[in-house]
Amino acid sequence: MLLQVPDPYDFVLSTARFRDYGSDLATVWHDGGLHRVVAGREVRIEPAPGGVRVEPGTPEVTAHVGRLLGLPFDLVPFRARAEEDPVLAPLVAALAGFRPTLSPDPFEALVTAITTQQISLRAAAAIRARFVERLGERHDVAWAFPERERVARLRPRDLLVLGFSTRKAEYVIELARSDLDLDALGALPDDEVIATLTRIRGLGRWTADWFLARHLARPRAWPAGDLGVRKAVSAFYADGRVLTTEEVRSMAERFAPFENLTAQFLLAAARMAA
């Protein structure tokens, strides 16, 4: 089934993060396409004229894949706004065809955020790969991400052997056992999402900001506390002088109402320049 993606769209460029930082086995780059397990079935996503080909292409699968590929983002007004910024304009132009991806499942998004706290993205992906392999369901190429109910039955020592720190093991299990309705968060405004998530131990402002940005695709999400975002903003807007979290947060209005897309494009530009 063909899933249309607005032009310009470069599938390989847009999915680079799934290759650059290693696979966690839940999203796998294989033979020129992405593999994920959706609703119990392995799905292959590959580039095709006008968008991507999705097999199998059921309505549930295409909705999931559409979120994964960032279809909720409207890039047309963002690109127009970026042209007014002398720093951002050439970066966005150089990334023609880039569309930020999203994490479609809320539990997976939060576990991913917890694993990446204070360590590199590559190291976090390796830890998640062991987590997914041990607790998920194996398919042909990809694995189904572990179900929340199964994780809730674990004890911290079950995750320590997979490379989790004691604190992160506790955070993941407490999240799984919590009464937090993750699907209901999408109906809340940004500030309430932040307040709700940060009531759970181990979920701070950084995690909440990335949940807004990469799961809910909220346009005003601005992960100012993220080291990668700070480095990218510092490199492009401060001649390399390392900005503080407060300085980066104060710049949000400069990019309003497209803070989220700005952060994603700055990160992609920094990755390309590395």
C-alpha positions, 0 to 999 in steps of 0.5 A: 500500500502506498502511503503518501508523504508531502513533497519534498521527502527524502526517506533515507535522510528522514530516517537517518537516526535509526541507523546513526545511533544503532538499532534497538530492535523495535525499529530496524533498518534492513535492506533499504527499509524500516521494519516495525511490529504493529498490532502483532504483525511485522511491517516493512516501510520502504521509499516509493514514488510519492511517499512510502510503500507499507506492507501490510497496509491495513488502516491501523498500520498506516496510521501508526506508520504515518505518525512514525514518519512525522506526518502530523508535522506541517512543514510548509509554514515552518519552512516559510518562517525559517526563510525569515531567519538568516541562520535557520534558512540555509540549514533548512534549505540544506535539509530539503526532504527531511521530515522528523520522525515520531515515536508512535507508542507513548510507553515506548517513547517514555522508556526510550527517554528514560534509557537516554538520560545522561548517556549517549544515544548509541549506548541507550539503543544498545541497552534497549536492544537487550531489553527488547530482545529479552522481553519483547516478541520476536518476528522476522527482522524486528521485535515487538516492544515489550508490553507495559503489563509484562514490564510491570511484573518485573523487579529492578534486578531483572533490568540490571542484567540488561545494562540498566542502572538501578535508578533507571530500572526502578523508573521504568518499572514504576512507570509501568506499574503507575496508574498513568493513562498514557493515551489520555495525555494527548488530550491535555495542553502542554503544561498539564502534560508536563505536570502530569508526567513529572509527578512520576519518579524519574520523569523530569522536565527533559523527559516531558519536553521530549514526550511533547516533541517526539510523541505528541508532535506539539509545535511549541515543545522546546527541549532546552535542557537537552544537551544535543539541542543546547550544543546545536543552538550554541553552534549555530546561534552563539558561535560555539559558546556553550549556552546554558539551559536557561539561555536556550529556553529564553530563545524559544520565542524567537522560533515560535510557533515552531519551536519543536520543528526548529529543534529537530532541524537544528539537531539534524543539521548538527548531525550532518555537520559532525 
